[in-house]
């Protein structure tokens, strides 16, 4: 009898994923996490300050911004602590500049929330915050002797002009997108962004001189710990702990929004640190900057913002300025990379 043919040889094992493929997967994971967390974060932030109690309640809208910042910072501290326990911390970190940076950052966030609570629309507030390079440039020009090219001035001017057009324009139906008090708070927030940028630059310089290189979760934990401390002191002084907890107790719907808002902040920060750890900081900056564009568009299309022609023109102008800023950063980064290769 004839023997059956031998079985075919097993297929060869699949080749290991290339470095480019693994990097693409990591980038999709990091960028996708940032987009998902912060798009939802922005939507929840708008919902918190647009919330109106039902059932004939006379409580009014939620205005306890420092109480909200305390809860957001608390969530970030908890995530940061877990990250430190897993990845380990860095000994010998000077806490002074973390304290100053934390104070200025929480003030910037609180002023943004105050702007929303005072009637400034979310698209205007988000586009205005995209123009934070304006106070940074002003501070560097006055105190640092920095120089900027014409394109950088035009980019910032486009963002500011577009935001102004959206702010001054009226919705279809005649209601304004902004209030004087809301605009004042967003200007204060931008001022604190300028302070934060200066402090962080000084912090990095001092750490470099000391030969200390903090890990990502060092920044997350220590900065948010001081943010939480400042927020708790201000909230106590203003009586917002009592009124905030009473408001959330009376309206469980907003408590759910606040908890999810705080959790999204911590998750988003973790994805930012993951992305920074695996890629050039420019990649993370590009993702977080373009995310703001999608947050604005998501708000316009899902939250009932009906813009006039002037409002849409302002949005387009501001977005063009933001995209131009991102593109110029990418070009500058590639140029530096090529120069470093030539010098080698």
Secondary structure, DSSP 8 states (H G I E B T S, - for coil): ------------------HHHHHHHHHHHHHHHHHHHHHHHHHHHHHHHH----TT----S---HHHHHHHHHHHHHHHHHHHHHHH---TT---HHHHHHHHHHHHHHHHHHHHHHTT--HHHHHHHHHTTHHHHHHHIIIII-----HHHHHHHHHHHHHHHHHHHSBBTTS-BS--HHHHHHHHHHHHHHHHHHHHHHHHHHHHHHHT----HHHHHHHHHHHHHHHHHHHHHHHTHHHHHHHHHHH-HHHHHHHHHHHHHHHHHHHHHHHHHHHS-HHHHHHHHHHHHHHHHHHHHHHTT--B-HHHHHHHHHHHHHHHHHHHHHHHHHHHHHHHHHHH-
